[in-house]
Amino acid sequence: MPLSPDETLFWQYGIVHLNATILYTWGLMLMLTLGAWLITRRLSSGLTRSRWQNLLEIIVTTIMKQIEEVGLTHPQTYLGFLGTLFLFIASASLLTIVPGYQPPTGSLSTTVALALCVFVAVPLFGIAEQGWVNYLKSYVQPTFLMLPFNLISELSRTLALAVRLFGNMMSGAMIIAILLSITPFIFPIVMTLLGLLTGMVQAYIFSILAAVYIAAATQVRSRTTSPTAGDAA
């Protein structure tokens, strides 16, 4: 059993290759896009609604509440980005029940790409909320000497996001592979269920951390200009 989807190669021509990471990532994106289109093409505002619409509304409402609890006062602004992160990671984990499927989040290249999305989104949301000048000022607060440390913090948390998700997903696959070689019947089923739970937890943690980083980027002004509010926090 390959420990990473990068190891499963389906096609190669010279330096161009198609491995399980690429195939399952694009397949997952296509599935989510098609599913969203099928559910939302006939939305109803009345009392009679489809089960899929009810499920979608529950998911959207839950995600918006979690975003608001982090401290973002307009959750609908960040719902598209944070909701997509959660659904992608959660769906990648849930589909492990399909025989032969390997979650793309078990590849470091995928987790790095997701972390880079957060790395780019955080300053974009911060600039949109505060403007260029006020956002860039946050990197030199309380003194200009903090600039290199703040930059290192931005890079290190991006690396931490990628490595945390990759490590948890790959370790789950490794444990299942070991138990499958020792006891091929009972334990792999139990570990698969635990792997689903771990995947859902990792999806929640990844998206919540992204929300926390965005909240910090969009609320720097209030912390730096209102000492009373900062002390109360």
C-alpha positions as CSV (number, residue, x, y, z in Angstrom):
1,M,0.0,0.0,0.0
2,P,1.6,3.3,-1.1
3,L,2.1,5.7,1.8
4,S,1.7,8.7,-0.4
5,P,-0.5,9.2,-3.6
6,D,2.7,10.6,-5.2
7,E,4.0,7.1,-5.4
8,T,1.2,5.8,-7.5
9,L,2.0,6.7,-11.2
10,F,-0.7,6.2,-13.8
11,W,1.0,7.7,-16.9
12,Q,4.3,9.3,-17.8
13,Y,5.8,10.8,-20.9
14,G,9.2,12.3,-20.3
15,I,9.1,14.8,-17.4
16,V,5.3,14.9,-17.7
17,H,3.5,12.5,-15.4
18,L,0.1,11.8,-14.0
19,N,0.1,10.4,-10.4
20,A,-2.7,9.7,-7.9
21,T,-2.3,13.1,-6.3
22,I,-3.1,15.0,-9.5
23,L,-5.8,12.6,-10.6
24,Y,-7.7,12.5,-7.3
25,T,-7.3,16.2,-6.7
26,W,-8.9,17.2,-10.0
27,G,-11.4,14.4,-9.6
28,L,-12.4,15.7,-6.1
29,M,-12.6,19.3,-7.4
30,L,-14.8,18.2,-10.3
31,M,-17.0,16.2,-7.9
32,L,-17.5,19.2,-5.5
33,T,-18.2,21.5,-8.4
34,L,-20.7,19.2,-10.0
35,G,-22.3,18.5,-6.7
36,A,-22.7,22.2,-5.9
37,W,-24.2,22.8,-9.3
38,L,-26.7,20.0,-9.0
39,I,-27.8,21.0,-5.5
40,T,-28.1,24.8,-6.1
41,R,-29.6,24.8,-9.6
42,R,-33.1,24.4,-8.1
43,L,-33.0,26.1,-4.8
44,S,-36.3,26.6,-3.0
45,S,-37.2,29.4,-0.5
46,G,-40.4,27.8,0.5
47,L,-41.1,25.2,3.2
48,T,-40.7,22.3,0.7
49,R,-37.0,21.7,0.1
50,S,-34.9,18.8,-1.0
51,R,-32.8,16.8,1.4
52,W,-29.7,17.9,-0.4
53,Q,-30.6,21.5,0.0
54,N,-31.3,21.0,3.7
55,L,-28.0,19.3,4.1
56,L,-26.2,22.1,2.2
57,E,-27.9,24.8,4.3
58,I,-26.9,23.0,7.6
59,I,-23.3,22.9,6.4
60,V,-23.2,26.5,5.3
61,T,-24.9,27.7,8.5
62,T,-22.5,25.7,10.7
63,I,-19.4,27.0,8.9
64,M,-20.7,30.6,9.1
65,K,-21.3,30.3,12.8
66,Q,-17.8,28.9,13.3
67,I,-16.3,31.8,11.3
68,E,-18.3,34.3,13.4
69,E,-17.1,32.7,16.6
70,V,-13.5,33.2,15.6
71,G,-14.1,37.0,15.5
72,L,-14.9,37.8,11.9
73,T,-18.0,40.0,12.0
74,H,-19.0,39.4,8.4
75,P,-18.7,35.6,7.9
76,Q,-20.3,35.7,4.5
77,T,-17.2,37.6,3.2
78,Y,-15.0,34.7,4.1
79,L,-17.4,31.8,3.6
80,G,-16.4,31.0,0.0
81,F,-12.7,30.6,0.9
82,L,-12.9,29.0,4.3
83,G,-15.9,26.8,3.3
84,T,-14.0,25.5,0.3
85,L,-11.0,24.7,2.3
86,F,-13.1,22.7,4.8
87,L,-15.2,20.9,2.2
88,F,-12.1,19.9,0.1
89,I,-10.2,18.5,3.1
90,A,-13.2,16.8,4.6
91,S,-14.3,15.3,1.3
92,A,-10.8,14.0,0.6
93,S,-10.9,12.2,4.0
94,L,-14.5,10.9,3.6
95,L,-13.7,9.3,0.2
96,T,-11.1,7.0,1.8
97,I,-13.9,4.5,2.2
98,V,-13.9,4.0,-1.6
99,P,-11.6,1.1,-2.4
100,G,-8.4,2.2,-4.2
101,Y,-8.9,5.8,-3.4
102,Q,-6.0,7.7,-1.9
103,P,-6.6,11.2,-0.3
104,P,-4.6,13.9,-2.1
105,T,-4.1,15.5,1.3
106,G,-1.7,12.6,2.0
107,S,0.7,14.4,-0.4
108,L,3.0,17.2,0.8
109,S,2.5,19.0,-2.5
110,T,-1.3,19.2,-1.9
111,T,-1.0,20.4,1.7
112,V,1.7,23.0,0.7
113,A,-0.6,24.3,-2.0
114,L,-3.5,24.6,0.5
115,A,-1.2,26.4,3.0
116,L,0.0,28.7,0.3
117,C,-3.6,29.6,-0.5
118,V,-4.0,30.7,3.1
119,F,-0.7,32.5,3.0
120,V,-1.9,34.6,0.0
121,A,-5.5,35.0,1.3
122,V,-4.5,36.4,4.7
123,P,-2.9,39.6,3.4
124,L,-5.5,40.0,0.7
125,F,-8.3,40.0,3.3
126,G,-6.3,42.2,5.6
127,I,-5.6,44.8,2.9
128,A,-9.2,44.7,1.7
129,E,-10.4,45.4,5.3
130,Q,-7.7,48.0,6.4
131,G,-6.0,49.2,3.2
132,W,-2.4,48.9,2.2
133,V,-0.9,51.4,4.6
134,N,-2.6,50.2,7.8
135,Y,-2.1,46.6,7.0
136,L,1.7,47.0,6.3
137,K,2.0,49.0,9.5
138,S,1.1,45.9,11.5
139,Y,4.4,44.3,10.5
140,V,6.3,47.0,12.3
141,Q,4.3,47.1,15.5
142,P,5.2,47.9,18.2
143,T,8.6,48.8,16.7
144,F,10.3,48.5,13.3
145,L,12.6,45.9,14.8
146,M,9.7,43.5,14.8
147,L,9.6,43.4,11.0
148,P,11.8,40.3,10.4
149,F,10.1,38.4,13.3
150,N,6.7,39.1,11.9
151,L,7.8,38.0,8.4
152,I,9.3,34.8,9.9
153,S,6.0,34.2,11.7
154,E,4.1,34.5,8.5
155,L,6.3,31.9,6.8
156,S,6.5,29.5,9.8
157,R,2.8,29.3,10.3
158,T,2.4,28.5,6.6
159,L,4.9,25.7,6.9
160,A,3.2,24.5,10.1
161,L,-0.2,24.3,8.3
162,A,1.2,22.2,5.5
163,V,3.3,19.8,7.6
164,R,0.6,19.3,10.3
165,L,-2.1,18.3,7.7
166,F,0.4,16.1,5.7
167,G,1.8,14.4,8.8
168,N,-1.6,13.5,10.2
169,M,-2.9,12.2,6.9
170,M,0.2,10.2,6.0
171,S,0.5,8.7,9.5
172,G,-3.0,7.4,9.3
173,A,-2.2,5.7,5.9
174,M,1.0,4.3,7.4
175,I,-0.8,2.8,10.4
176,I,-3.5,1.2,8.3
177,A,-0.8,-0.3,6.0
178,I,1.1,-1.8,8.9
179,L,-2.1,-3.3,10.5
180,L,-3.3,-4.6,7.1
181,S,-0.1,-6.6,6.8
182,I,-0.4,-8.0,10.3
183,T,-4.1,-8.5,10.8
184,P,-5.9,-8.1,7.4
185,F,-9.5,-8.2,8.7
186,I,-10.6,-6.4,11.9
187,F,-8.0,-3.7,12.7
188,P,-7.9,-2.1,9.3
189,I,-11.7,-1.5,9.5
190,V,-11.4,0.1,12.9
191,M,-8.4,2.2,11.8
192,T,-10.3,3.3,8.7
193,L,-13.1,4.6,10.9
194,L,-10.6,6.4,13.1
195,G,-8.9,7.8,10.0
196,L,-12.3,9.3,8.9
197,L,-12.6,10.9,12.3
198,T,-9.0,12.2,12.1
199,G,-9.6,13.6,8.6
200,M,-12.7,15.5,9.7
201,V,-10.9,16.9,12.7
202,Q,-7.9,18.0,10.5
203,A,-10.3,19.7,8.1
204,Y,-11.9,21.6,11.0
205,I,-8.5,22.6,12.5
206,F,-7.1,23.7,9.2
207,S,-10.0,25.9,8.3
208,I,-10.3,27.3,11.8
209,L,-6.6,28.2,11.9
210,A,-7.0,29.9,8.5
211,A,-10.0,31.9,10.0
212,V,-7.9,32.8,13.0
213,Y,-5.1,34.1,10.8
214,I,-7.6,36.1,8.7
215,A,-9.2,37.5,11.8
216,A,-5.8,38.6,13.1
217,A,-5.0,40.3,9.8
218,T,-8.3,42.2,9.5
219,Q,-8.4,43.4,13.1
220,V,-4.9,44.7,13.6
221,R,-6.1,48.3,13.5
222,S,-8.5,47.8,16.4
223,R,-5.8,46.2,18.5
224,T,-3.2,48.9,17.8
225,T,-5.4,51.9,18.1
226,S,-7.6,50.8,21.0
227,P,-5.5,49.8,24.0
228,T,-8.6,49.4,26.1
229,A,-10.1,46.8,23.8
230,G,-6.7,45.0,23.6
231,D,-6.4,44.8,27.4
232,A,-10.0,43.5,27.6
233,A,-9.1,40.7,25.1
